[in-house]
Amino acid sequence: MPDKKIVLDEHEIPDHWYNVVADMPNSPEPVLGPDGNPITPDMLTPLFASGVIEQEVSTERWIPIPEEVREIYRLWRPSPLHRALRLEAALGTPARIYYKNEGVSPAGSHKPNSAVAQAYYNKQDGIKRLVTETGAGQWGSALALAGQMFGIEVLVYMVRISYEQKPFRRSMMETWGAGVVASPSDQTQAGRNVLAEDPTSSGSLGIAISESVEVAATHDDTNYALGSVLNHVLLHQTVIGLEAKKQFAIVGDYPDMIFAPCGGGSNFGGVAFPFFADKAAGKSVRLVAVEPTSCPTLTRGHYAYDFGDVAGMTPLTKMYTLGHDFMPPGIHAGGLRYHGDSALVSQLHHEQLVEACAVNQLETFEAGVIFARQEGIVPAPESNHAIAAVISEALRCKETGEAKTLFFNLSGHGHFDMAAYDRFFAGELEDYEYPEEDINAALSRLPQVD
Ligand SMILES: *Cc1c(COP(=O)(O)O)cnc(C)c1O
């Protein structure tokens, strides 16, 4: 009987991150400022630490992981690679299914892999406080944990509706010493503007981003931190794929297909990019980003320059986008709601080097329940997207008799998302395809860049 878990020793935590830019056939498209000219690294210094700005533009293949960061990683890393033997048997598939369990981090997802690194580089620069936004609370928790580990204060603007509906993520952030403010708030000009128009606003990620960027830009001792999308965040997440490669080597197997849920792209990049290095060297491996049909950025969005936020305050990035004013439908409970995607993932998708697929909401929860009943772990709704795609592929293998090796990133556990599971069991969730008219309409509102 094969092992159910393939585990590494602490000293096998990678000592370098992998930078996919070194193996991309074309250099990344430039990021543009408000005047349409490429931005320079020094324009980012009011918001970000010098260490992460260097990484944002680096073309080096390997970037050393500071010893202080590896020391914190040791609290939960290396994460186990599991073989889903019970799921395989239940599906009756000849495929071998593996998953990396990022739910073992203290915050319950992959996000601390970057939060810890970002807190470290800000500490190096003498920054006293980090400010960020959070929707459901995953990224805010990760940064609260990381700030506590390095003695940096953390302030989180939490979208008001989540602040009210998900009080336990807030309690968790406060346990790690972070301050949490419901957004829109009266503490910033951006928040006050929104409240003047709509005193009962339930908030949005876009508003919370505007509030946190404003605080970081107006305080010298305060920087901003982002939990996905940017190159340095994907870089930090490559510890996932690098560990997985060592784990596959131990069992003498190698994935034919790799799946990860995709919102801003950090966990997809984190698990898939280290394998892209092999693909670039000629090995055959398919890398599949999985997104919701209600927010189909890579599968149906436009590949164009767009803002990262609703207010249009960020630089312009070339990426797959549904338009920066995209509003996720209220019926959607599965996360992954960002209108855009990582520039690196977008470019590789545009060049047909990585793939994407979209799955319907009900299928994702059905898949999560099947998984929980076989493997035990209750997955985060985001992770359920990858599980749904893996189950379809495993059933396809059953028809064709192919014994493929399928691998996915279980990006987090779902212990704070049981209300979404409740809604699924109560029959309150629906499938929703984002309308074609809305996708076309967004095109006309994209910023004009020539
Ligand atoms: C944030 C999050 C995601 C989406 O992450 P990206 O890396 O931005 O695509 C997926 N799963 C979980 C559990 C998350 O918390």
The ligand as a MOL file (V3000), in Angstrom:
LIG
                    3D

  0  0  0     0  0            999 V3000
M  V30 BEGIN CTAB
M  V30 COUNTS 15 15 0 0 0
M  V30 BEGIN ATOM
M  V30 1 C -6.9480 33.6030 -1.0360 0
M  V30 2 C -7.2540 32.1830 -1.2480 0
M  V30 3 C -7.2920 31.5990 -2.5330 0
M  V30 4 C -7.0660 32.3960 -3.7840 0
M  V30 5 O -5.7580 32.7000 -3.8420 0
M  V30 6 P -4.9140 33.3310 -4.9970 0
M  V30 7 O -3.6270 32.8390 -4.6120 0
M  V30 8 O -5.0350 34.7870 -4.8760 0
M  V30 9 O -5.4180 32.8460 -6.3060 0
M  V30 10 C -7.5080 30.2440 -2.6560 0
M  V30 11 N -7.7370 29.4890 -1.5720 0
M  V30 12 C -7.7260 30.0000 -0.3250 0
M  V30 13 C -8.0030 29.0950 0.8140 0
M  V30 14 C -7.4810 31.3550 -0.1240 0
M  V30 15 O -7.4670 31.8640 1.1140 0
M  V30 END ATOM
M  V30 BEGIN BOND
M  V30 1 1 1 2
M  V30 2 1 2 3
M  V30 3 2 2 14
M  V30 4 1 3 4
M  V30 5 2 3 10
M  V30 6 1 4 5
M  V30 7 1 5 6
M  V30 8 2 6 7
M  V30 9 1 6 8
M  V30 10 1 6 9
M  V30 11 1 10 11
M  V30 12 2 11 12
M  V30 13 1 12 13
M  V30 14 1 12 14
M  V30 15 1 14 15
M  V30 END BOND
M  V30 END CTAB
M  END
